[in-house]
Amino acid sequence: MAAVRVEAVLAAAEEQEAEKRRSITVEKELELEYDLGNLLAVDRNPAPAAALRGAGPQREALLRALARDNTQLLVSRLWELPAERAGGVGGPLVAQLPEPTFRLPREKPPPKPRPPTRWEQFARLKGIRRKKKTSLVWDEQAKEWRRRWGYRRAGGDPSRAWLAEVPAGADPEEDQFARLRREKRERVARNELNRLRNLARAHRAGSAVPAAPLHPTGHQDRDELRRVARVARVSTASLGRFQPRLPKEPAEPPSRSGGKKRRFEPLLGNLAAERSRQLELLRDMGSKKPVLDITRAVNKQLRQEEAEAAAANKGKKQSKRGKRGRRQQRPGRSGKKSGARRQPQQQKSAGGGTGGGRRKKA
């Protein structure tokens, strides 16, 4: 009995040692194909067909063993790659993977190319290439890098320069500095008009843009600052889609309605609230007094006042033009009548002269 026990212990030890060796060393008839860049290993060895026919536990055990052996071979190849410590001496060991050689298939078909626009077709036909300009240029006068456009741009404001060039075809007696200042005022006024139009368009679209201007105050709460930021963002033509975002700002750009979505009442809910809404609707329909929309009435009144002012200005301009025309026609018309009027005056003056002579003689 003792000898049997010793033999059993030795056999168990040998099996354990073989299991340890088998867990590291894997032998294959054909060498596997590796793509370490994609962590891929392809096994070309044929599997035993007899064990794969059924759907029992023998098949599952064989597939699990094949997957384990191939994974062991792939991990052994990864350990042969050059490695380095990430983050210092005490960091983890990281292997440097080579470039992948096997092209993995796409999950979805590739996107279709965007059709070229008319300008892109014209540029390709004429050989025009887009050149992106840098935002900073070197200013020779200030000896520093400055912006190409905007405030404190390179070259300074032309209207404040000590020398202004007279353009070709312009009046040499014209004050070029006054012309530059006038053009700048016109640009500022045009930009302000466009800003007001954007605000009016946003107000007509139903946004929460206030009618009065937003003046800064000493103490502004969070809601007021958020409202001012939203108004400034949606004032652009793209509704702030291409504007830089503030920290902790939502990813979606704010809409004209302030981000509020339509809320529909549930089909089955508070019957008392639904009854009150229906009664209020019937009361409004049965009342003889019409419902007054204050915003619509104010807009209509403003349009009427603007139309009356435009008609009055047009009438004044036409009356001024008519007066100028009559004034210009008076010398021509009075030329014919002046001769006829002067003749009796001359006759009277002559008669008066004779009368005066007679009186002298008397």
Beta strands, then each sheet from edge to edge (+ up, - down):
strand 1: 33-35
strand 2: 40-42
strand 3: 83-85
strand 4: 93-95
strand 5: 136-139
strand 6: 144-147
sheet 1: 1+ 2-
sheet 2: 3+ 4-
sheet 3: 5+ 6-
end
